[in-house]
Amino acid sequence: MSIQTSLLILTISNSWIYSYNSMLLCLSNWTSNKSKTQIYTHSQPPYYPHF
């Protein structure tokens, strides 16, 4: 029983770490995309609308 419990805890913590890592990856991708679009819009001529 204790082995099963520890395995369950291990699996839960692994999935939590995985979801946390994927969330971080998503966040970093989003911020880099945001900065890319900002750089892109700022490099446009001034008469282009800024979103």
PDB file as gemmi writes it, atoms N, CA and C in Angstrom:
CRYST1    1.000    1.000    1.000  90.00  90.00  90.00 P 1                      
ATOM      1  N   MET A   1       0.835  -1.202   0.000  1.00  0.00           N  
ATOM      2  CA  MET A   1       0.000   0.000   0.000  1.00  0.00           C  
ATOM      3  C   MET A   1       0.874   1.257   0.000  1.00  0.00           C  
ATOM      4  N   SER A   2       1.917   1.256   0.781  1.00  0.00           N  
ATOM      5  CA  SER A   2       2.761   2.453   0.847  1.00  0.00           C  
ATOM      6  C   SER A   2       3.483   2.690  -0.488  1.00  0.00           C  
ATOM      7  N   ILE A   3       3.850   1.595  -1.153  1.00  0.00           N  
ATOM      8  CA  ILE A   3       4.503   1.742  -2.459  1.00  0.00           C  
ATOM      9  C   ILE A   3       3.528   2.361  -3.454  1.00  0.00           C  
ATOM     10  N   GLN A   4       2.305   1.898  -3.438  1.00  0.00           N  
ATOM     11  CA  GLN A   4       1.298   2.466  -4.336  1.00  0.00           C  
ATOM     12  C   GLN A   4       1.072   3.945  -4.039  1.00  0.00           C  
ATOM     13  N   THR A   5       1.013   4.270  -2.764  1.00  0.00           N  
ATOM     14  CA  THR A   5       0.794   5.663  -2.384  1.00  0.00           C  
ATOM     15  C   THR A   5       1.946   6.549  -2.844  1.00  0.00           C  
ATOM     16  N   SER A   6       3.164   6.076  -2.639  1.00  0.00           N  
ATOM     17  CA  SER A   6       4.314   6.876  -3.065  1.00  0.00           C  
ATOM     18  C   SER A   6       4.350   7.001  -4.588  1.00  0.00           C  
ATOM     19  N   LEU A   7       3.964   5.939  -5.290  1.00  0.00           N  
ATOM     20  CA  LEU A   7       3.905   6.015  -6.749  1.00  0.00           C  
ATOM     21  C   LEU A   7       2.863   7.035  -7.195  1.00  0.00           C  
ATOM     22  N   LEU A   8       1.725   7.022  -6.502  1.00  0.00           N  
ATOM     23  CA  LEU A   8       0.671   7.972  -6.833  1.00  0.00           C  
ATOM     24  C   LEU A   8       1.154   9.401  -6.606  1.00  0.00           C  
ATOM     25  N   ILE A   9       1.808   9.626  -5.483  1.00  0.00           N  
ATOM     26  CA  ILE A   9       2.344  10.957  -5.172  1.00  0.00           C  
ATOM     27  C   ILE A   9       3.370  11.364  -6.222  1.00  0.00           C  
ATOM     28  N   LEU A  10       4.202  10.443  -6.611  1.00  0.00           N  
ATOM     29  CA  LEU A  10       5.220  10.719  -7.626  1.00  0.00           C  
ATOM     30  C   LEU A  10       4.566  11.097  -8.954  1.00  0.00           C  
ATOM     31  N   THR A  11       3.551  10.350  -9.344  1.00  0.00           N  
ATOM     32  CA  THR A  11       2.875  10.644 -10.605  1.00  0.00           C  
ATOM     33  C   THR A  11       2.203  12.002 -10.556  1.00  0.00           C  
ATOM     34  N   ILE A  12       1.553  12.304  -9.442  1.00  0.00           N  
ATOM     35  CA  ILE A  12       0.863  13.591  -9.309  1.00  0.00           C  
ATOM     36  C   ILE A  12       1.866  14.734  -9.365  1.00  0.00           C  
ATOM     37  N   SER A  13       2.964  14.591  -8.651  1.00  0.00           N  
ATOM     38  CA  SER A  13       3.962  15.665  -8.660  1.00  0.00           C  
ATOM     39  C   SER A  13       4.596  15.797 -10.044  1.00  0.00           C  
ATOM     40  N   ASN A  14       4.805  14.678 -10.726  1.00  0.00           N  
ATOM     41  CA  ASN A  14       5.362  14.738 -12.082  1.00  0.00           C  
ATOM     42  C   ASN A  14       4.416  15.459 -13.030  1.00  0.00           C  
ATOM     43  N   SER A  15       3.148  15.151 -12.943  1.00  0.00           N  
ATOM     44  CA  SER A  15       2.188  15.819 -13.822  1.00  0.00           C  
ATOM     45  C   SER A  15       2.088  17.297 -13.475  1.00  0.00           C  
ATOM     46  N   TRP A  16       2.182  17.623 -12.181  1.00  0.00           N  
ATOM     47  CA  TRP A  16       2.138  19.030 -11.787  1.00  0.00           C  
ATOM     48  C   TRP A  16       3.345  19.771 -12.343  1.00  0.00           C  
ATOM     49  N   ILE A  17       4.525  19.166 -12.215  1.00  0.00           N  
ATOM     50  CA  ILE A  17       5.751  19.783 -12.751  1.00  0.00           C  
ATOM     51  C   ILE A  17       5.632  19.937 -14.265  1.00  0.00           C  
ATOM     52  N   TYR A  18       5.088  18.929 -14.905  1.00  0.00           N  
ATOM     53  CA  TYR A  18       4.929  18.995 -16.364  1.00  0.00           C  
ATOM     54  C   TYR A  18       3.997  20.134 -16.761  1.00  0.00           C  
ATOM     55  N   SER A  19       2.858  20.229 -16.086  1.00  0.00           N  
ATOM     56  CA  SER A  19       1.908  21.293 -16.418  1.00  0.00           C  
ATOM     57  C   SER A  19       2.499  22.659 -16.106  1.00  0.00           C  
ATOM     58  N   TYR A  20       3.255  22.742 -15.014  1.00  0.00           N  
ATOM     59  CA  TYR A  20       3.889  24.015 -14.660  1.00  0.00           C  
ATOM     60  C   TYR A  20       4.913  24.414 -15.721  1.00  0.00           C  
ATOM     61  N   ASN A  21       5.704  23.455 -16.174  1.00  0.00           N  
ATOM     62  CA  ASN A  21       6.705  23.722 -17.218  1.00  0.00           C  
ATOM     63  C   ASN A  21       6.045  24.138 -18.527  1.00  0.00           C  
ATOM     64  N   SER A  22       4.989  23.459 -18.887  1.00  0.00           N  
ATOM     65  CA  SER A  22       4.302  23.816 -20.130  1.00  0.00           C  
ATOM     66  C   SER A  22       3.674  25.199 -20.020  1.00  0.00           C  
ATOM     67  N   MET A  23       3.180  25.532 -18.811  1.00  0.00           N  
ATOM     68  CA  MET A  23       2.624  26.860 -18.607  1.00  0.00           C  
ATOM     69  C   MET A  23       3.719  27.916 -18.757  1.00  0.00           C  
ATOM     70  N   LEU A  24       4.866  27.650 -18.188  1.00  0.00           N  
ATOM     71  CA  LEU A  24       5.989  28.587 -18.300  1.00  0.00           C  
ATOM     72  C   LEU A  24       6.415  28.744 -19.761  1.00  0.00           C  
ATOM     73  N   LEU A  25       6.455  27.628 -20.459  1.00  0.00           N  
ATOM     74  CA  LEU A  25       6.836  27.662 -21.867  1.00  0.00           C  
ATOM     75  C   LEU A  25       5.834  28.498 -22.666  1.00  0.00           C  
ATOM     76  N   CYS A  26       4.569  28.276 -22.389  1.00  0.00           N  
ATOM     77  CA  CYS A  26       3.514  29.036 -23.051  1.00  0.00           C  
ATOM     78  C   CYS A  26       3.676  30.525 -22.765  1.00  0.00           C  
ATOM     79  N   LEU A  27       3.939  30.842 -21.522  1.00  0.00           N  
ATOM     80  CA  LEU A  27       4.086  32.242 -21.123  1.00  0.00           C  
ATOM     81  C   LEU A  27       5.278  32.887 -21.812  1.00  0.00           C  
ATOM     82  N   SER A  28       6.384  32.181 -21.861  1.00  0.00           N  
ATOM     83  CA  SER A  28       7.578  32.747 -22.499  1.00  0.00           C  
ATOM     84  C   SER A  28       7.353  32.912 -24.009  1.00  0.00           C  
ATOM     85  N   ASN A  29       6.670  31.942 -24.613  1.00  0.00           N  
ATOM     86  CA  ASN A  29       6.342  32.071 -26.035  1.00  0.00           C  
ATOM     87  C   ASN A  29       5.452  33.279 -26.275  1.00  0.00           C  
ATOM     88  N   TRP A  30       4.467  33.451 -25.385  1.00  0.00           N  
ATOM     89  CA  TRP A  30       3.540  34.565 -25.534  1.00  0.00           C  
ATOM     90  C   TRP A  30       4.268  35.893 -25.394  1.00  0.00           C  
ATOM     91  N   THR A  31       5.134  36.015 -24.401  1.00  0.00           N  
ATOM     92  CA  THR A  31       5.850  37.283 -24.194  1.00  0.00           C  
ATOM     93  C   THR A  31       6.792  37.561 -25.357  1.00  0.00           C  
ATOM     94  N   SER A  32       7.459  36.542 -25.867  1.00  0.00           N  
ATOM     95  CA  SER A  32       8.369  36.768 -26.998  1.00  0.00           C  
ATOM     96  C   SER A  32       7.572  37.169 -28.240  1.00  0.00           C  
ATOM     97  N   ASN A  33       6.414  36.551 -28.446  1.00  0.00           N  
ATOM     98  CA  ASN A  33       5.568  36.937 -29.574  1.00  0.00           C  
ATOM     99  C   ASN A  33       5.079  38.368 -29.416  1.00  0.00           C  
ATOM    100  N   LYS A  34       4.739  38.719 -28.202  1.00  0.00           N  
ATOM    101  CA  LYS A  34       4.259  40.075 -27.934  1.00  0.00           C  
ATOM    102  C   LYS A  34       5.356  41.093 -28.244  1.00  0.00           C  
ATOM    103  N   SER A  35       6.559  40.829 -27.787  1.00  0.00           N  
ATOM    104  CA  SER A  35       7.651  41.766 -28.040  1.00  0.00           C  
ATOM    105  C   SER A  35       7.975  41.822 -29.537  1.00  0.00           C  
ATOM    106  N   LYS A  36       7.871  40.674 -30.209  1.00  0.00           N  
ATOM    107  CA  LYS A  36       8.107  40.659 -31.654  1.00  0.00           C  
ATOM    108  C   LYS A  36       7.098  41.551 -32.376  1.00  0.00           C  
ATOM    109  N   THR A  37       5.830  41.415 -32.012  1.00  0.00           N  
ATOM    110  CA  THR A  37       4.821  42.232 -32.671  1.00  0.00           C  
ATOM    111  C   THR A  37       5.008  43.704 -32.326  1.00  0.00           C  
ATOM    112  N   GLN A  38       5.415  43.997 -31.107  1.00  0.00           N  
ATOM    113  CA  GLN A  38       5.671  45.391 -30.738  1.00  0.00           C  
ATOM    114  C   GLN A  38       6.807  45.962 -31.582  1.00  0.00           C  
ATOM    115  N   ILE A  39       7.867  45.203 -31.705  1.00  0.00           N  
ATOM    116  CA  ILE A  39       8.997  45.652 -32.522  1.00  0.00           C  
ATOM    117  C   ILE A  39       8.538  45.836 -33.967  1.00  0.00           C  
ATOM    118  N   TYR A  40       7.730  44.911 -34.441  1.00  0.00           N  
ATOM    119  CA  TYR A  40       7.245  44.987 -35.821  1.00  0.00           C  
ATOM    120  C   TYR A  40       6.398  46.237 -36.033  1.00  0.00           C  
ATOM    121  N   THR A  41       5.457  46.499 -35.134  1.00  0.00           N  
ATOM    122  CA  THR A  41       4.591  47.660 -35.314  1.00  0.00           C  
ATOM    123  C   THR A  41       5.374  48.952 -35.151  1.00  0.00           C  
ATOM    124  N   HIS A  42       6.387  48.959 -34.298  1.00  0.00           N  
ATOM    125  CA  HIS A  42       7.159  50.181 -34.106  1.00  0.00           C  
ATOM    126  C   HIS A  42       8.119  50.433 -35.267  1.00  0.00           C  
ATOM    127  N   SER A  43       8.436  49.398 -36.005  1.00  0.00           N  
ATOM    128  CA  SER A  43       9.311  49.603 -37.159  1.00  0.00           C  
ATOM    129  C   SER A  43       8.513  50.070 -38.382  1.00  0.00           C  
ATOM    130  N   GLN A  44       7.207  50.007 -38.277  1.00  0.00           N  
ATOM    131  CA  GLN A  44       6.370  50.482 -39.383  1.00  0.00           C  
ATOM    132  C   GLN A  44       6.410  52.010 -39.460  1.00  0.00           C  
ATOM    133  N   PRO A  45       6.068  52.561 -40.607  1.00  0.00           N  
ATOM    134  CA  PRO A  45       5.961  54.025 -40.705  1.00  0.00           C  
ATOM    135  C   PRO A  45       4.873  54.567 -39.770  1.00  0.00           C  
ATOM    136  N   PRO A  46       4.958  55.802 -39.382  1.00  0.00           N  
ATOM    137  CA  PRO A  46       4.037  56.339 -38.382  1.00  0.00           C  
ATOM    138  C   PRO A  46       2.580  56.392 -38.810  1.00  0.00           C  
ATOM    139  N   TYR A  47       2.327  56.404 -40.117  1.00  0.00           N  
ATOM    140  CA  TYR A  47       0.926  56.470 -40.524  1.00  0.00           C  
ATOM    141  C   TYR A  47       0.227  55.117 -40.434  1.00  0.00           C  
ATOM    142  N   TYR A  48       0.999  54.049 -40.147  1.00  0.00           N  
ATOM    143  CA  TYR A  48       0.357  52.755 -39.923  1.00  0.00           C  
ATOM    144  C   TYR A  48      -0.294  52.760 -38.546  1.00  0.00           C  
ATOM    145  N   PRO A  49      -1.485  52.205 -38.433  1.00  0.00           N  
ATOM    146  CA  PRO A  49      -2.143  52.169 -37.110  1.00  0.00           C  
ATOM    147  C   PRO A  49      -1.417  51.228 -36.161  1.00  0.00           C  
ATOM    148  N   HIS A  50      -1.292  51.639 -34.925  1.00  0.00           N  
ATOM    149  CA  HIS A  50      -0.650  50.803 -33.908  1.00  0.00           C  
ATOM    150  C   HIS A  50      -1.713  50.046 -33.149  1.00  0.00           C  
ATOM    151  N   PHE A  51      -1.562  48.742 -33.118  1.00  0.00           N  
ATOM    152  CA  PHE A  51      -2.557  47.916 -32.430  1.00  0.00           C  
ATOM    153  C   PHE A  51      -2.108  47.606 -31.020  1.00  0.00           C  
TER     154      PHE A  51                                                      
END                                                                             
